């Protein structure tokens, strides 16, 4: 059964052994296709006066296979160890790194040779190294350490968050090693933190908006209660001597309600980026006087002083948006009046920069009110926010006025700042840059700012009011009759076209949303000559409760001359009526 080559070798080795030689050989032979490797030793010995040859043979085939398999496993483990995306380190009982994979050093930002053989505490910041070493010793002694999170600094100083798992390993010589597996969870922690922050912000916003809706319910119902209650008293006719007071209170409550509605609409337009700004010539003095005229009633009612000071070098005629400036100043002054019980409100207008063509307008509104804590100064400009949680209950308000005002100021390339002391009062400072109007604009100013509507006599003019709502008809007609104007009404655009064909009118007030024929279609037909060629250029003023900027643009594109919003304001209605008549070359007489 022995292969021929093995027989030959054995005879040769046997002869060597007979000569007294002791030796060892290793050789592989093919046994019918199976290769076996042997370890064979030969030794000559004497026993009982005879020579004997002692042969010891060991089959190395299985041992070699095991070794080769182990080597293959080690090679695969090396590949996995170095290719792993997680960091893996092996630390001996002295706490030194004996093996590291590439991911480990890359996560920590070191080079391999900077950590190999070094103490594992090197990766920790100095103040934590002693604690880490003590924990390493406790773990070697058998204490279990569950998976944990580490916050470390990379070599470059950047802070990272790691997930770390630690296990104990003993080799066949009973040497103990600590195996540490780490993964970088920095981005995960950032995402978790961002999620928590976003949740807090969302919860805070939801709470603020819930409080806002509650406040709005209160703010809207309060003036409505006065309007409805006092109107009932007027209808009953009791205590006629109180009727003027009832009417004043109804007007005041209605104005407050309009402020709330306008705040909500403006806030919505600012958030959506759809608010539009004018750039027209205006009188700063007129704007400031209007603020004083509007606010003096409330100041007198509370027994407060309301004072306006305009420095001598402040120019009167500017280019910009007078309506938004008025809105900001009304908000700041109204706020000051709201939070002041004693003393007064002092408005001061000055300029910090002045050239022949530009100026930087500064308007301070100072009050002697309750003041604002320093920690709340920034928050007063946030939407739905007030300085104190009980502010709405004590003083009212939507929490939108200052947010809207600062946004408007910044849209005008300016800003609003505030200083305050609790119990002493607050100072709000508005700064806005303006271009100055040219001297040639003086004549235009004189024309665009007519006399007060209280002195107007429009008896020589005849107006057509196109309005389907009977109550709106009644209100507009009563206002126009106050100026002695002749007014006729049409319930829709189709009727208006027929009336224009048959009669002469100097101006048309046009509602937009009406049955049969709306304001847009009727205006288009008037401009096309369907109401007679003599009416193609007749002034047409839109009169609508839709205050959106897009609606105003559509009104002007359709061919109307201007835009009047409901509820009607006497000054606005009068000034736009006069401007439209002048633009149409109708001479207008204003008589006391």
C-alpha positions as CSV (number, residue, x, y, z in Angstrom):
1,X,0.0,0.0,0.0
2,X,3.0,2.3,0.4
3,X,3.8,4.5,-2.6
4,X,7.0,3.4,-4.4
5,X,8.8,6.7,-3.6
6,X,8.1,6.1,0.1
7,X,9.5,2.5,-0.1
8,X,12.7,3.8,-1.7
9,X,13.0,6.6,0.9
10,X,12.4,4.2,3.8
11,X,15.1,1.7,2.6
12,X,17.6,4.6,2.4
13,X,16.6,6.0,5.9
14,X,16.8,2.5,7.3
15,X,20.3,2.0,6.1
16,X,21.3,5.3,7.6
17,X,19.8,4.3,10.9
18,X,21.6,0.9,10.9
19,X,24.8,2.9,10.7
20,X,23.9,4.4,14.1
21,X,22.6,7.8,12.7
22,X,19.7,9.5,14.5
23,X,17.8,12.0,12.4
24,X,14.3,13.5,11.6
25,X,12.7,14.0,8.2
26,X,9.4,15.6,7.1
27,X,8.0,14.6,3.7
28,X,4.7,14.4,1.9
29,X,3.5,11.4,-0.1
30,X,0.6,10.8,-2.4
31,X,-1.7,8.0,-1.3
32,X,-4.0,7.4,-4.2
33,X,-4.7,11.1,-4.7
34,X,-4.5,12.1,-1.1
35,X,-1.4,13.9,0.0
36,X,-0.3,13.2,3.5
37,X,2.6,14.9,5.3
38,X,4.6,13.0,7.9
39,X,7.1,13.9,10.6
40,X,9.4,10.8,11.0
41,X,12.3,10.3,13.4
42,X,14.9,7.4,13.2
43,X,17.1,6.2,16.0
44,X,19.3,3.1,16.4
45,X,19.1,1.5,19.8
46,X,20.4,-1.8,21.3
47,X,18.3,-4.2,23.4
48,X,19.1,-7.7,24.5
49,X,22.4,-7.5,22.6
50,X,20.6,-6.8,19.4
51,X,20.4,-3.6,17.2
52,X,16.9,-2.2,16.8
53,X,15.7,0.8,14.8
54,X,13.1,3.0,16.6
55,X,10.9,4.8,14.1
56,X,8.3,7.4,15.2
57,X,6.0,8.8,12.5
58,X,3.4,11.5,13.0
59,X,0.8,12.5,10.5
60,X,1.1,16.3,10.0
61,X,-1.7,16.6,7.5
62,X,-4.4,17.5,10.0
63,X,-2.2,19.9,11.9
64,X,-1.1,21.7,8.8
65,X,-4.8,22.0,7.6
66,X,-5.7,23.5,11.0
67,X,-2.8,26.0,10.8
68,X,-3.7,27.0,7.2
69,X,-7.4,27.4,8.2
70,X,-6.4,29.5,11.2
71,X,-4.2,31.7,9.0
72,X,-7.1,32.1,6.5
73,X,-9.4,33.1,9.4
74,X,-6.8,35.5,10.7
75,X,-6.5,37.0,7.2
76,X,-10.3,37.4,6.9
77,X,-10.5,38.9,10.4
78,X,-7.7,41.4,9.4
79,X,-9.7,42.4,6.3
80,X,-12.9,42.9,8.3
81,X,-11.1,44.7,11.1
82,X,-9.5,47.2,8.8
83,X,-12.5,47.6,6.5
84,X,-15.1,48.2,9.3
85,X,-16.8,51.6,9.3
86,X,-16.8,51.6,13.1
87,X,-13.7,52.3,15.0
88,X,-12.1,49.3,16.8
89,X,-9.3,49.3,19.3
90,X,-7.5,46.6,21.4
91,X,-6.0,47.9,24.7
92,X,-3.8,45.8,27.0
93,X,-4.0,45.6,30.7
94,X,-1.6,48.5,31.0
95,X,-4.0,50.7,29.1
96,X,-1.9,51.0,25.9
97,X,-3.3,50.6,22.4
98,X,-1.9,47.3,20.9
99,X,-4.1,47.4,17.8
100,X,-6.3,49.9,16.0
101,X,-8.2,50.0,12.8
102,X,-8.2,52.8,10.3
103,X,-11.7,53.9,11.1
104,X,-10.8,54.4,14.8
105,X,-8.0,56.9,14.1
106,X,-9.9,58.7,11.4
107,X,-12.9,59.2,13.7
108,X,-10.6,60.8,16.3
109,X,-8.6,62.7,13.7
110,X,-5.2,61.1,14.6
111,X,-2.6,59.3,12.6
112,X,-2.1,55.5,13.2
113,X,1.5,55.9,14.5
114,X,0.4,58.7,16.8
115,X,-1.8,56.3,18.9
116,X,-0.3,52.9,18.4
117,X,1.4,51.8,21.6
118,X,0.2,55.0,23.4
119,X,-2.1,55.2,26.4
120,X,-5.7,55.1,25.5
121,X,-6.3,58.1,27.8
122,X,-4.6,60.2,25.1
123,X,-7.9,60.5,23.2
124,X,-9.6,62.1,26.2
125,X,-9.3,65.8,27.3
126,X,-6.8,66.2,30.2
127,X,-9.4,66.7,32.9
128,X,-11.1,63.3,32.1
129,X,-8.0,61.1,31.7
130,X,-7.7,60.0,35.3
131,X,-11.4,59.1,35.4
132,X,-11.1,57.1,32.2
133,X,-8.0,55.2,33.6
134,X,-9.9,54.3,36.8
135,X,-12.9,53.0,34.8
136,X,-10.5,50.9,32.6
137,X,-9.1,49.2,35.8
138,X,-12.6,48.5,37.1
139,X,-13.5,46.9,33.8
140,X,-10.4,44.7,33.8
141,X,-11.4,43.5,37.3
142,X,-14.7,42.3,36.1
143,X,-17.1,45.3,36.4
144,X,-19.6,45.5,33.6
145,X,-19.9,48.7,31.6
146,X,-23.0,49.1,29.5
147,X,-22.9,50.8,26.1
148,X,-22.4,54.6,26.6
149,X,-22.0,57.9,24.8
150,X,-18.8,59.8,24.9
151,X,-18.2,63.5,24.1
152,X,-14.6,63.9,22.9
153,X,-12.5,66.4,21.2
154,X,-10.7,65.3,18.0
155,X,-7.1,66.2,17.5
156,X,-8.2,69.3,15.5
157,X,-10.3,70.5,18.5
158,X,-13.7,69.7,17.1
159,X,-16.1,68.2,19.6
160,X,-17.7,64.9,18.5
161,X,-20.3,62.6,20.0
162,X,-19.4,58.9,20.0
163,X,-21.4,55.7,20.8
164,X,-19.0,53.3,22.6
165,X,-19.3,49.6,23.4
166,X,-16.6,47.9,25.6
167,X,-15.9,44.2,26.0
168,X,-13.2,42.0,27.6
169,X,-11.1,39.5,25.7
170,X,-8.6,36.9,27.0
171,X,-6.1,35.1,24.7
172,X,-4.9,31.5,25.1
173,X,-2.1,32.8,27.4
174,X,-4.7,34.3,29.7
175,X,-3.7,37.9,28.8
176,X,-6.6,40.3,29.1
177,X,-7.4,43.0,26.5
178,X,-10.2,45.6,26.3
179,X,-12.0,45.8,23.0
180,X,-13.6,49.2,22.3
181,X,-16.0,49.8,19.4
182,X,-16.9,53.4,18.6
183,X,-19.1,55.1,16.0
184,X,-19.5,58.8,15.3
185,X,-23.0,59.9,16.2
186,X,-22.3,63.7,16.0
187,X,-24.8,64.3,13.1
188,X,-27.4,62.1,14.8
189,X,-27.1,64.1,18.0
190,X,-27.3,67.4,16.0
191,X,-30.4,66.1,14.3
192,X,-31.9,65.0,17.7
193,X,-31.1,68.4,19.2
194,X,-32.6,70.2,16.2
195,X,-35.7,68.1,16.5
196,X,-36.0,68.9,20.2
197,X,-35.5,72.6,19.4
198,X,-38.0,72.5,16.6
199,X,-40.5,70.8,18.8
200,X,-40.0,73.4,21.5
201,X,-40.4,76.2,18.9
202,X,-43.5,74.6,17.5
203,X,-45.0,74.1,20.9
204,X,-44.1,77.7,21.8
205,X,-45.6,79.0,18.5
206,X,-48.7,76.8,19.0
207,X,-49.1,78.1,22.6
208,X,-48.5,81.7,21.4
209,X,-51.1,81.4,18.6
210,X,-53.6,79.8,20.9
211,X,-53.1,82.7,23.4
212,X,-53.4,85.0,20.4
213,X,-56.7,83.6,19.3
214,X,-58.0,83.8,22.9
215,X,-56.8,87.4,23.0
216,X,-58.3,88.2,19.6
217,X,-61.7,86.8,20.7
218,X,-61.5,89.1,23.7
219,X,-60.2,92.1,21.7
220,X,-62.9,91.7,19.0
221,X,-65.8,91.0,21.3
222,X,-65.0,93.9,23.6
223,X,-65.6,96.7,21.1
224,X,-68.4,94.7,19.5
225,X,-70.1,94.6,22.9
226,X,-69.9,98.4,23.1
227,X,-71.1,98.9,19.6
228,X,-74.1,96.5,19.9
229,X,-75.0,97.6,23.5
230,X,-74.8,101.3,22.9
231,X,-76.6,101.0,19.5
232,X,-79.5,99.2,21.4
233,X,-79.6,102.1,23.9
234,X,-79.8,104.7,21.0
235,X,-82.6,102.8,19.3
236,X,-84.6,102.8,22.5
237,X,-84.1,106.5,22.8
238,X,-83.7,106.7,26.5
239,X,-81.6,109.4,28.1
240,X,-81.1,111.6,25.0
241,X,-78.6,113.8,26.8
242,X,-76.2,110.7,26.8
243,X,-76.6,110.0,23.0
244,X,-73.5,112.1,22.0
245,X,-71.5,110.2,24.5
246,X,-72.9,106.9,23.2
247,X,-72.0,107.9,19.6
248,X,-68.4,108.8,20.6
249,X,-68.0,105.5,22.3
250,X,-69.4,103.6,19.3
251,X,-66.9,105.4,17.0
252,X,-64.0,104.8,19.4
253,X,-64.9,101.1,19.7
254,X,-65.3,100.7,15.9
255,X,-61.9,102.3,15.4
256,X,-60.3,99.9,17.9
257,X,-62.0,97.0,16.0
258,X,-60.6,98.3,12.7
259,X,-57.1,98.4,14.2
260,X,-57.3,94.8,15.2
261,X,-58.5,93.7,11.7
262,X,-55.8,95.8,10.0
263,X,-53.1,94.3,12.3
264,X,-54.1,90.8,11.4
265,X,-54.2,91.6,7.7
266,X,-50.8,93.4,7.8
267,X,-49.2,90.6,9.7
268,X,-50.5,88.1,7.1
269,X,-49.2,90.2,4.3
270,X,-45.8,90.7,5.9
271,X,-45.4,86.9,6.5
272,X,-46.3,86.1,2.9
273,X,-44.0,88.9,1.6
274,X,-46.9,90.5,-0.3
275,X,-47.0,93.9,1.4
276,X,-46.4,96.8,-0.9
277,X,-44.8,100.2,-0.2
278,X,-45.6,103.5,-1.8
279,X,-42.9,106.1,-3.0
280,X,-44.8,109.3,-3.2
281,X,-44.3,112.9,-2.2
282,X,-45.8,113.7,1.3
283,X,-45.7,116.2,4.1
284,X,-44.0,114.9,7.3
285,X,-45.7,117.6,9.3
286,X,-49.1,116.5,8.1
287,X,-48.4,112.9,9.1
288,X,-47.2,114.0,12.6
289,X,-50.3,116.2,13.0
290,X,-52.6,113.4,12.0
291,X,-51.0,111.1,14.6
292,X,-51.6,113.8,17.3
293,X,-55.1,114.5,16.1
294,X,-56.0,110.9,16.3
295,X,-54.3,110.2,19.7
296,X,-55.2,113.3,21.6
297,X,-58.7,112.0,22.4
298,X,-57.3,108.9,24.2
299,X,-54.7,111.0,26.0
300,X,-57.3,113.4,27.3
301,X,-59.5,110.5,28.3
302,X,-56.7,109.1,30.5
303,X,-55.5,112.5,31.7
304,X,-52.1,112.2,30.0
305,X,-50.0,114.9,28.4
306,X,-49.4,114.3,24.7
307,X,-46.6,116.5,23.3
308,X,-45.0,116.8,19.8
309,X,-41.7,118.5,19.2
310,X,-40.3,118.8,15.7
311,X,-36.7,120.1,15.5
312,X,-36.1,123.1,13.2
313,X,-33.8,121.3,10.7
314,X,-36.3,118.5,10.0
315,X,-37.5,118.8,6.3
316,X,-41.2,118.7,5.7
317,X,-41.5,117.5,2.2
318,X,-40.2,113.9,1.7
319,X,-40.5,111.0,-0.8
320,X,-41.7,107.7,0.6
321,X,-44.7,105.9,2.1
322,X,-46.7,108.3,4.3
323,X,-49.3,105.6,5.1
324,X,-46.8,103.2,6.6
325,X,-45.0,105.9,8.5
326,X,-48.3,107.0,9.9
327,X,-49.1,103.3,10.8
328,X,-45.8,102.9,12.7
329,X,-46.1,106.1,14.6
330,X,-49.8,105.3,15.5
331,X,-48.7,101.9,16.8
332,X,-45.8,103.4,18.9
333,X,-47.9,106.2,20.3
334,X,-50.9,104.0,20.9
335,X,-48.7,101.5,22.7
336,X,-47.2,104.3,24.9
337,X,-50.7,105.5,25.8
338,X,-51.9,102.0,26.5
339,X,-49.1,101.3,29.1
340,X,-49.0,104.7,30.7
341,X,-51.3,105.6,33.7
342,X,-49.6,108.9,34.8
343,X,-47.5,111.5,33.2
344,X,-47.3,111.7,29.5
345,X,-46.2,110.7,26.0
346,X,-43.5,112.8,24.3
347,X,-42.9,112.6,20.6
348,X,-39.7,114.1,19.2
349,X,-38.8,114.3,15.5
350,X,-35.2,115.0,14.5
351,X,-32.7,114.1,11.8
352,X,-29.4,112.3,12.4
353,X,-28.2,112.9,8.8
354,X,-29.2,115.7,6.4
355,X,-28.1,116.5,2.9
356,X,-29.7,118.6,0.2
357,X,-31.3,115.4,-1.2
358,X,-31.6,113.0,1.7
359,X,-32.2,112.8,5.4
360,X,-32.3,110.2,8.1
361,X,-35.4,110.8,10.1
362,X,-35.4,109.9,13.9
363,X,-38.7,109.9,15.8
364,X,-38.6,109.0,19.5
365,X,-41.8,108.1,21.4
366,X,-41.1,108.4,25.1
367,X,-43.6,107.5,27.8
368,X,-43.7,107.5,31.6
369,X,-45.4,104.1,31.8
370,X,-44.8,100.7,33.4
371,X,-41.6,100.0,31.5
372,X,-40.2,96.8,30.2
373,X,-37.8,94.4,32.0
374,X,-34.4,94.2,30.3
375,X,-34.9,90.5,29.7
376,X,-38.0,91.2,27.7
377,X,-36.8,94.0,25.5
378,X,-36.1,91.8,22.4
379,X,-39.3,89.8,22.8
380,X,-41.6,92.8,22.5
381,X,-40.9,92.8,18.8
382,X,-41.9,89.1,18.4
383,X,-45.3,88.2,16.9
384,X,-48.1,87.4,19.4
385,X,-45.8,88.4,22.2
386,X,-46.1,91.0,25.0
387,X,-43.8,91.8,27.9
388,X,-46.0,90.4,30.6
389,X,-48.2,87.3,30.5
390,X,-51.1,89.4,31.9
391,X,-50.6,92.3,29.6
392,X,-53.6,91.5,27.4
393,X,-55.9,91.1,30.4
394,X,-54.8,94.4,31.9
395,X,-54.2,96.6,28.9
396,X,-55.6,94.8,25.8
397,X,-53.9,94.5,22.4
398,X,-53.1,91.8,19.9
399,X,-49.4,91.5,20.5
400,X,-48.8,92.2,16.7
401,X,-48.4,96.0,16.7
402,X,-44.7,96.2,17.5
403,X,-43.8,93.2,15.3
404,X,-45.6,94.8,12.4
405,X,-44.0,98.2,13.1
406,X,-40.5,96.9,13.2
407,X,-41.0,94.8,10.0
408,X,-42.4,97.8,8.2
409,X,-39.5,100.0,9.4
410,X,-37.0,97.4,8.2
411,X,-38.8,97.2,4.8
412,X,-38.4,101.0,4.6
413,X,-34.6,100.3,5.2
414,X,-34.8,101.6,8.8
415,X,-35.3,100.1,12.2
416,X,-37.0,100.5,15.6
417,X,-35.0,100.2,18.9
418,X,-36.1,100.4,22.5
419,X,-34.7,101.3,25.9
420,X,-36.7,101.0,29.1
421,X,-36.7,100.9,32.9
422,X,-39.3,99.2,34.9
423,X,-41.5,101.7,36.6
424,X,-39.9,104.6,34.8
425,X,-41.1,104.2,31.2
426,X,-39.8,103.3,27.7
427,X,-38.3,105.1,24.7
428,X,-38.9,103.7,21.3
429,X,-36.8,105.2,18.5
430,X,-37.7,105.0,14.9
431,X,-35.1,105.6,12.2
432,X,-35.9,105.7,8.5
433,X,-33.9,107.1,5.6
434,X,-35.8,109.3,3.1
435,X,-35.1,111.2,-0.1
436,X,-36.2,114.8,0.1
437,X,-38.8,116.1,-2.4
438,X,-37.6,118.7,-4.8
439,X,-38.6,122.3,-4.5
440,X,-40.6,122.0,-7.7
441,X,-43.0,119.7,-5.8
442,X,-44.4,122.6,-3.7
443,X,-47.2,123.3,-6.1
444,X,-48.1,119.6,-6.2
445,X,-48.2,119.5,-2.4
446,X,-50.6,122.3,-2.3
447,X,-52.9,120.5,-4.7
448,X,-52.7,117.1,-3.2
449,X,-53.5,118.3,0.4
450,X,-57.0,119.9,0.1
451,X,-58.8,121.6,2.9
452,X,-60.4,119.7,5.7
453,X,-63.6,117.8,4.8
454,X,-65.3,119.7,7.6
455,X,-65.1,122.9,5.4
456,X,-66.0,121.3,2.0
457,X,-68.9,122.3,-0.2
458,X,-69.3,119.9,-3.1
459,X,-72.8,121.0,-4.0
460,X,-71.8,121.7,-7.6
461,X,-70.9,118.0,-8.2
462,X,-73.0,115.0,-9.0
463,X,-71.8,111.5,-8.0
464,X,-72.9,108.0,-9.0
465,X,-72.5,105.3,-6.2
466,X,-72.5,101.8,-7.6
467,X,-73.1,99.5,-4.6
468,X,-75.3,96.5,-4.0
469,X,-75.4,96.6,-0.2
470,X,-78.1,98.9,1.1
471,X,-76.3,99.6,4.4
472,X,-73.1,100.5,2.6
473,X,-75.2,102.7,0.3
474,X,-76.7,104.5,3.2
475,X,-73.4,105.1,4.9
476,X,-71.7,106.5,1.8
477,X,-74.6,108.7,0.8
478,X,-74.9,110.2,4.3
479,X,-71.2,111.1,4.2
480,X,-71.3,112.6,0.8
481,X,-74.5,114.6,1.6
482,X,-72.6,116.1,4.5
483,X,-70.4,117.8,1.9
484,X,-73.6,118.8,0.1
485,X,-72.9,116.6,-2.9
486,X,-75.7,115.2,-5.1
487,X,-75.5,111.4,-5.0
488,X,-77.5,108.7,-6.8
489,X,-77.1,104.9,-6.4
490,X,-77.1,101.9,-8.7
491,X,-77.3,98.4,-7.4
492,X,-74.9,96.8,-9.9
493,X,-72.7,97.6,-12.9
494,X,-75.4,97.0,-15.5
495,X,-77.8,99.6,-14.0
496,X,-74.8,102.0,-13.6
497,X,-74.1,101.8,-17.4
498,X,-77.7,102.7,-18.1
499,X,-77.7,105.6,-15.7
500,X,-74.4,106.9,-17.1
501,X,-75.9,106.9,-20.6
502,X,-78.9,109.0,-19.5
503,X,-77.4,111.4,-16.9
504,X,-74.3,113.5,-16.3
505,X,-72.1,112.6,-13.4
506,X,-68.7,114.0,-12.3
507,X,-67.4,110.9,-10.6
508,X,-68.3,107.2,-10.0
509,X,-67.7,105.3,-6.8
510,X,-67.5,101.6,-7.8
511,X,-67.9,98.6,-5.6
512,X,-66.1,95.5,-6.9
513,X,-68.2,92.5,-5.9
514,X,-71.8,92.8,-7.1
515,X,-74.4,90.6,-8.7
516,X,-75.3,90.8,-12.4
517,X,-72.2,92.8,-13.4
518,X,-69.2,93.4,-11.1
519,X,-67.1,96.5,-10.8
520,X,-64.3,95.3,-13.0
521,X,-66.5,94.5,-16.0
522,X,-68.5,97.7,-15.7
523,X,-65.3,99.8,-15.5
524,X,-63.9,98.1,-18.6
525,X,-67.2,98.8,-20.5
526,X,-67.2,102.4,-19.4
527,X,-63.6,102.9,-20.6
528,X,-64.6,101.2,-23.9
529,X,-67.3,103.9,-24.4
530,X,-70.4,101.6,-23.8
531,X,-71.7,104.3,-21.3
532,X,-71.2,107.1,-23.9
533,X,-68.0,108.7,-25.2
534,X,-68.4,111.6,-22.7
535,X,-67.9,109.1,-19.8
536,X,-64.7,107.3,-21.2
537,X,-62.5,109.5,-19.0
538,X,-64.9,109.9,-16.0
539,X,-63.1,109.5,-12.7
540,X,-63.9,106.1,-11.2
541,X,-62.9,105.3,-7.6
542,X,-63.0,101.7,-6.4
543,X,-64.8,101.4,-3.0
544,X,-64.2,98.0,-1.5
545,X,-63.7,96.1,1.7
546,X,-60.9,94.0,0.0
547,X,-57.7,95.7,1.1
548,X,-55.2,93.3,-0.5
549,X,-52.5,94.8,-2.6
550,X,-53.2,92.5,-5.5
551,X,-56.8,93.8,-5.6
552,X,-55.5,97.4,-5.7
553,X,-53.2,96.5,-8.7
554,X,-56.1,94.8,-10.5
555,X,-58.3,97.9,-9.9
556,X,-55.7,100.2,-11.4
557,X,-55.0,97.8,-14.3
558,X,-58.8,97.8,-15.1
559,X,-58.8,101.5,-15.5
560,X,-60.0,102.9,-12.2
561,X,-58.3,106.0,-10.8
562,X,-57.9,105.1,-7.2
563,X,-58.8,102.8,-4.4
564,X,-60.8,103.5,-1.2
565,X,-61.2,100.8,1.5
566,X,-64.1,100.1,3.7
567,X,-64.8,101.0,6.5
568,X,-64.8,104.5,5.0
569,X,-62.5,107.1,6.6
570,X,-63.8,110.6,5.9
571,X,-60.3,112.1,5.3
572,X,-59.3,109.4,2.9
573,X,-62.6,109.5,1.0
574,X,-62.5,113.3,0.7
575,X,-58.9,113.6,-0.3
576,X,-59.1,110.9,-3.0
577,X,-62.4,112.4,-4.3
578,X,-60.9,115.9,-4.6
579,X,-57.7,114.5,-6.2
580,X,-59.7,112.6,-8.8
581,X,-61.8,115.6,-9.6
582,X,-58.7,117.8,-10.0
583,X,-57.0,115.2,-12.2
584,X,-60.0,115.2,-14.4
585,X,-59.6,119.0,-14.8
586,X,-62.9,119.8,-12.9
587,X,-62.3,123.0,-10.9
588,X,-63.2,122.4,-7.3
589,X,-64.4,125.0,-4.9
590,X,-63.9,124.5,-1.2
591,X,-66.0,126.9,0.8
592,X,-66.3,127.2,4.5
